[in-house]
Amino acid sequence: MLKELDKNSILLLGEPETGKEYLAKELTKGDLIYVGIDKSPKEVRDIFKPKFIVDCYTERLGVKSSEKYHISYAYDLDEIIRNIFMAREETGKDTTVIIDSLSPLIVTLGLVPVYRFLQRLFAIGREKNTRIILLLHKGMHKDEAEVSIRHLVDASLFLERGIEMGEETFYVDFGKLYSGKHKRIKYHIDKDKIIFDRFTI
């Protein structure tokens, strides 16, 4: 099913610990550039093994990053875009950029500059044949922020967590992406991988 999702910009919206990064991994096409805002390069490599990391994390801790592409001030949006597309020039024909996550950018800078940043990023991404996947933590922002970003992307996937018969369960809501039909599919996380319940697809 995920292979049918032929969209250039995708938003993964869900609470923390719902597996947004693992679903992003399943949606990756070609070489991966991972923009690590919430995660250290080690955490990113353990899960994704990307071609490049744009490290926005390490130097916030006062430590010099060893990544080729890194940001000294994590919230410098111009610098993030510049590093993404310098890295893009070193990747193959198909490239995916994952931004993990938008939430600290919105909390620190506000919605308006992040919205403009995404408009620029998507415009360059279309020109450079690049899929862009955004992770956003549900519940951290006003509804206005979530709705604005959902209207900007080509597709939004909603990750939900609940309890059924005393056990934690997860669902991803694909909305109307498949032939206009509502698809809400149960999944679980096993060894850093999303496993869909075959009975709910």
C-alpha positions in Angstrom: 0.0 0.0 0.0 2.8 2.5 0.9 4.4 1.9 -2.5 1.2 3.3 -4.1 1.6 6.6 -2.2 3.1 8.6 -5.0 3.3 12.1 -3.4 6.1 14.6 -3.2 5.4 16.1 0.2 4.0 14.0 3.1 3.1 15.0 6.6 3.2 12.3 9.4 1.1 13.7 12.3 0.9 11.8 15.6 1.7 11.8 19.2 5.3 10.9 20.4 6.1 7.2 20.4 3.6 6.3 17.6 6.3 5.4 15.2 6.3 8.4 12.8 10.0 7.9 12.0 9.5 4.2 11.2 6.7 5.0 8.8 8.9 7.7 7.3 11.5 5.0 6.7 8.9 2.9 4.8 8.0 5.9 2.6 11.7 6.7 1.7 12.5 6.5 -2.0 16.1 6.5 -3.2 18.9 8.2 -1.2 17.9 9.6 2.2 18.9 13.0 3.6 17.8 13.1 7.3 17.4 16.5 8.9 18.0 15.6 12.6 16.5 18.3 14.9 15.1 16.0 17.6 17.6 13.1 17.2 21.4 12.7 17.4 23.3 11.4 14.4 23.9 8.1 16.2 20.2 7.6 16.8 19.5 8.5 13.1 22.1 6.1 11.8 21.0 3.2 14.0 17.5 3.4 12.4 17.9 4.8 8.9 21.5 4.5 7.6 21.0 7.7 5.5 23.2 8.9 2.7 23.6 12.2 4.6 22.5 13.8 7.9 21.9 17.5 8.2 22.8 17.7 11.9 20.8 20.3 13.7 21.2 18.6 17.0 24.8 18.2 18.1 26.0 21.8 18.2 23.0 22.8 20.3 24.8 20.8 23.0 28.0 22.8 22.6 29.8 20.0 20.8 31.3 20.3 17.3 29.5 18.1 14.8 31.5 15.6 12.8 28.8 15.5 10.0 29.7 17.0 6.6 26.4 19.0 6.8 25.6 20.6 10.1 23.9 23.6 11.5 25.4 25.6 14.3 22.1 27.3 15.2 19.3 24.6 14.9 16.6 27.2 14.0 18.4 28.9 11.1 15.9 28.0 8.4 17.9 29.4 5.5 20.9 27.4 6.6 18.8 24.2 6.8 17.6 24.6 3.3 21.1 25.4 2.0 22.5 22.3 3.6 19.7 20.1 2.4 20.2 21.0 -1.2 24.0 21.0 -1.0 23.6 17.4 0.2 21.0 16.8 -2.6 23.6 17.5 -5.2 25.6 14.5 -4.0 22.7 12.0 -4.1 21.2 9.9 -6.8 18.2 10.5 -9.1 15.6 9.7 -6.4 16.1 11.4 -3.1 14.0 11.7 0.1 14.4 14.3 2.8 13.0 13.6 6.2 12.6 16.5 8.7 12.4 15.2 12.3 10.7 17.2 13.4 8.9 20.4 12.6 7.6 20.8 16.2 10.7 22.4 17.8 10.9 24.8 14.8 7.3 25.9 15.3 7.5 26.2 19.1 10.7 28.3 18.8 10.0 30.4 15.7 6.3 30.4 15.3 4.1 29.2 12.5 4.7 31.9 9.9 8.4 31.6 9.3 8.2 27.8 9.3 5.3 27.9 6.8 7.4 30.1 4.5 10.4 27.8 5.0 8.2 24.9 3.8 6.9 26.7 0.8 10.5 27.4 -0.3 11.6 23.8 0.5 8.7 22.3 -1.5 9.3 24.5 -4.5 13.0 23.6 -4.6 12.1 19.9 -3.9 9.8 19.8 -6.9 12.5 21.2 -9.1 15.1 18.8 -7.8 12.8 15.7 -7.9 12.9 15.2 -4.1 10.3 13.7 -1.8 10.0 15.5 1.5 8.5 13.9 4.6 7.7 16.0 7.6 7.2 14.7 11.1 4.9 16.7 13.4 4.0 16.0 17.1 0.3 16.1 17.6 -0.9 18.0 20.6 2.1 20.3 20.8 0.6 23.1 18.7 -2.6 25.0 18.1 -5.0 23.5 15.6 -4.1 26.4 13.3 -0.5 25.1 12.9 -1.6 21.6 12.1 -4.3 22.6 9.7 -2.0 25.1 7.9 0.7 22.5 7.3 -1.8 19.9 6.3 -3.1 22.2 3.6 0.5 22.8 2.3 1.5 19.1 1.8 0.3 16.7 -0.9 -0.7 14.0 1.7 -1.3 13.8 5.4 -1.1 10.5 7.4 -2.5 10.5 10.9 -1.0 8.1 13.5 -3.1 7.2 16.5 -2.6 5.3 19.6 -5.2 3.6 21.8 -6.0 0.7 24.1 -7.9 -2.3 23.0 -8.7 -5.2 25.4 -5.9 -3.9 27.7 -3.3 -3.7 25.0 -1.7 -0.7 23.3 -2.7 -0.5 19.6 -1.7 1.8 16.8 -3.6 3.0 13.7 -2.6 5.0 10.6 -5.3 7.0 8.9 -4.7 7.4 5.2 -7.8 9.6 4.8 -9.0 9.7 1.1 -5.7 8.9 -0.6 -6.8 5.6 -2.1 -9.6 5.8 -4.6 -11.5 8.3 -2.4 -11.9 5.7 0.3 -11.2 6.1 4.0 -8.4 3.8 5.1 -7.6 3.3 8.8 -5.1 0.5 9.2 -3.9 -1.1 12.4 -0.1 -1.6 12.8 2.5 -2.5 15.4 6.2 -1.7 15.7 8.7 -4.6 15.6 12.4 -4.0 15.7 12.3 -0.5 14.3 9.9 -1.5 11.5 6.2 -0.8 10.9 4.2 -4.0 10.5 0.6 -3.6 9.2 -2.2 -5.9 10.3 -3.0 -7.8 7.1 -6.6 -8.2 8.2 -7.2 -4.4 8.3 -5.8 -3.4 4.9 
